[in-house]
Structures are given as structure tokens and as C-alpha cells.
Amino acid sequence: MIGTSKKLVYAIEAVLDIAYNSGGETVQSSAVSERQGIPRRYLEPVLQQLVRAGILRGVRGPRGGYRLAKERRLITVGDIARVVDAIEGGDGAGETQPRSDIGRKVVLPLCLQSREETLSRLDEITIEALCQRARGTGVVSEALRRLDYSI
């Protein structure tokens, strides 16, 4: 079931950090780890799953790192939650099925309905909207710091 797991929070923070701070450049995982305080041992596997899911693109080489695979307005928090949910096995595979009638007929449908309602609400929130929210709260973007207006 979708919840506020540590992995989900880290995944959303990582994608938002990359979107907000990239300015068209790749963002190294070490920079995301440092800015967000996410331990690299948690961050790297999540970033790789997001790459496999087509949310991020990994770039190799000396100037490598991560960038968004799609426009910010096309990536939703629901997309990220589904990736994390699949990592954590919340897609129904391998979960213990209720043994009682009340579990199968009442509790499990309630949990599945709750999961779908949560995902539906998260699908309404784009990374673009979160970037705007960050800008509105005064969070400084590394992309803006790198801008050079010299002629």
C-alpha cells in the first residue's frame, strides 16, 4: 500500500532536486545527497529504479549524473510513488492474502481502494508544481546560482 515511506520521501526529494537544480545540466547523485541529506546507500538504488522507469535519465562520464527523462510538467508524484511502491513490493505480488472472509471481503478491498485514491491524488501533483512551490517558499536553486550574466 502507498504510504509515506522513507524511500518515497527520498525519491520525491531526489527528482525534485534534480528538476529544481539542474538548469539543463546533469546533477550528480553526490550533490543530491548533500543538499537533501539523503544517505547515498539509499539514494543510488532509488535513482537507478527511477532511470529504469523512465522518470530520470542517467548520463555516464566525467560530467555525468542524472537529469529528467521528461518535462517537469509531465512527471507526477504518482509516477514516482508507483516506482517506489513496486520496489517495496506493494503492487500485490507476494503480499500475504487475508485468510478470513472479513479480511478478503472488507479489509483488502478497503486497502486497495485507499491505495488507488492516494495514487489518483498524487497524479494531480506534478514536479513542475513542486518546483513552483519551492520557488515560492524561497528555496534557492543551484541552477540560478550558476547563471552568468556577464557580456
C-alpha positions in Angstrom: 0.0 0.0 0.0 1.2 3.5 -0.8 2.4 5.3 2.4 4.9 7.8 3.4 7.9 5.6 3.4 11.4 6.8 3.7 12.1 5.6 0.2 9.2 7.5 -1.2 10.2 10.7 0.5 13.8 10.3 -0.8 12.6 9.5 -4.3 10.4 12.6 -4.4 13.2 14.8 -2.9 15.7 13.4 -5.4 13.5 14.0 -8.5 12.5 17.5 -7.3 16.2 18.3 -6.5 17.2 17.3 -10.0 14.4 19.2 -11.6 14.9 22.3 -9.5 18.7 22.5 -9.5 19.7 21.1 -12.9 19.2 24.2 -15.2 19.6 21.8 -18.1 22.8 20.3 -16.8 23.2 16.8 -15.2 23.1 16.6 -11.5 25.4 14.2 -9.7 24.0 12.0 -7.0 26.6 13.3 -4.5 25.1 16.8 -4.9 21.6 15.5 -4.4 22.8 13.5 -1.3 24.5 16.5 0.1 21.7 19.0 -0.5 18.9 16.7 0.7 20.7 14.9 3.4 19.9 11.5 1.8 22.4 8.8 2.6 24.0 7.6 -0.8 23.3 4.0 0.1 19.6 4.7 -0.1 19.8 7.2 -2.9 21.6 5.3 -5.6 19.2 2.3 -5.8 16.2 4.6 -5.9 17.8 6.7 -8.7 18.5 3.6 -10.7 14.9 2.5 -10.4 13.7 5.9 -11.5 16.0 5.6 -14.5 14.6 2.2 -15.4 11.1 3.6 -15.0 11.8 6.4 -17.5 11.5 9.2 -15.0 15.2 10.0 -14.9 18.0 9.6 -17.4 21.4 8.5 -16.3 24.4 10.1 -18.1 27.8 8.5 -17.8 31.2 10.1 -18.0 33.1 12.8 -16.1 30.2 15.3 -16.4 27.7 12.6 -15.8 24.8 12.4 -13.4 21.1 12.5 -13.7 18.5 14.6 -15.5 14.8 14.3 -16.0 13.8 12.0 -18.8 10.6 14.0 -19.5 9.5 17.6 -18.9 8.7 18.5 -15.3 5.1 19.1 -16.1 4.8 15.5 -17.4 6.1 13.8 -14.3 3.7 13.4 -11.3 4.3 12.4 -7.8 2.1 9.4 -8.5 4.6 8.2 -11.2 7.3 8.3 -8.5 5.1 6.6 -5.9 4.3 3.8 -8.3 8.1 3.2 -8.8 8.7 3.1 -5.1 5.7 1.0 -4.4 6.9 -1.6 -6.9 10.4 -1.6 -5.3 8.8 -2.2 -1.9 6.5 -4.9 -3.3 3.3 -3.0 -2.9 2.0 -4.0 -6.3 0.2 -7.0 -4.8 2.9 -9.5 -5.7 4.0 -11.7 -2.8 1.8 -10.0 -0.3 0.1 -12.1 2.3 -3.5 -12.6 1.3 -6.1 -12.4 4.1 -7.3 -15.8 5.3 -10.6 -14.7 6.7 -13.8 -13.6 4.9 -13.7 -10.3 6.6 -10.1 -9.8 5.5 -10.7 -10.8 1.9 -14.1 -9.1 1.5 -13.8 -6.0 3.7 -10.2 -5.1 4.7 -8.4 -5.9 1.5 -10.8 -4.0 -0.8 -10.6 -1.0 1.6 -6.8 -1.1 1.4 -6.9 -1.4 -2.4 -9.4 1.5 -2.7 -7.3 3.6 -0.4 -4.2 2.9 -2.5 -6.0 3.9 -5.7 -7.4 7.1 -4.2 -4.0 8.1 -2.9 -2.3 7.4 -6.3 -5.1 9.4 -8.0 -4.4 12.4 -5.8 -0.7 12.1 -6.3 -1.2 12.0 -10.1 -2.6 15.6 -9.8 0.7 16.9 -8.4 3.5 17.5 -11.0 7.1 18.1 -10.4 6.6 21.5 -12.1 4.1 22.4 -9.4 6.5 21.3 -6.7 9.3 23.4 -8.3 6.9 26.4 -8.3 6.1 25.7 -4.7 9.9 25.6 -3.8 10.5 28.9 -5.7 7.5 30.4 -3.8 8.9 29.4 -0.4 12.3 30.9 -1.2 14.3 27.7 -1.7 17.4 28.8 -3.7 18.0 26.9 -6.9 21.6 25.9 -7.7 20.7 26.5 -11.4 20.1 30.2 -10.7 23.4 30.5 -8.8 25.2 29.2 -11.9 23.7 31.7 -14.2 26.3 34.1 -15.6 25.0 37.5 -16.9 28.4 38.8 -18.0 28.8 40.0 -21.5 
